[in-house]
Amino acid sequence: HNFMREFVYFSSEAATSGNFDVNELMRAGRMDIAVHFIINSFFLSHSLRDDVRLHLIFYGMPDPPKHIEIQITPETKLSKKDVANLIKKILYKYQQGKRAEVMPGCFIEKKSFLKVIEELAKENKEIFILDKKGESIRKAKIPKDSVFVVGDQNGFPKKELKRLKKSSRLISVGPKVYFASQVATLINNELDLRGF
């Protein structure tokens, strides 16, 4: 299939350099959440999803903002127990002033949250922001080329969110507040059920 489902995970505090300790992910600005988000975006029981493009946007120290993009290609090496090292490697390979392809399907550049979303919107993709007050995902009209924007436990930058809301729709996965990574699973499942 040619349709990509796209996720944007925003973290206000995830480390923006590769020198964090993979055994202390919670202390790397909750890098553990980013790791789980990657796993729940791509991993199925016996395979990897090749119809997902994931954008990770990190605003933590020491060098924000960082935009990481991951998409599974036949050459992408991704193992569940090595996701933290993958992020570390991608952050280390950042090159100032350019969008660098670090490994097949893995890119890094300096780009703000708003800029990433604005560029996706320019590709005529429908932007959905996950919000408890949003329309239920089960009832919502969802075009095949959609982008789902999920925040960490601190939510999104207020100023940027205000501008975002003008060009996007709020969508909810239910009445409870889930982990960001669980939201990825729920969205994937909903789209799978719709046969996307």
ZIQUIZI-V830804 format. One record per run of one state. SS is the DSSP state (helix for helix, strand for strand, loop for the rest). FROM is the first residue (numbers start at 0). LEN is the number of residues. Records with the same first field share a line. If there is no record, write none. Layout:
SS: FROM-LEN ; FROM-LEN
This chain:
loop: 0-4 ; 11-13 ; 27-3 ; 43-4 ; 48-3 ; 58-7 ; 71-8 ; 92-7 ; 103-2 ; 109-3 ; 122-3 ; 136-9 ; 152-2 ; 155-2 ; 166-2 ; 172-7 ; 193-3
strand: 4-7 ; 42-1 ; 47-1 ; 51-7 ; 65-6 ; 99-4 ; 105-4 ; 125-11 ; 145-7 ; 154-1 ; 168-4
helix: 24-3 ; 30-12 ; 79-13 ; 112-10 ; 157-9 ; 179-14
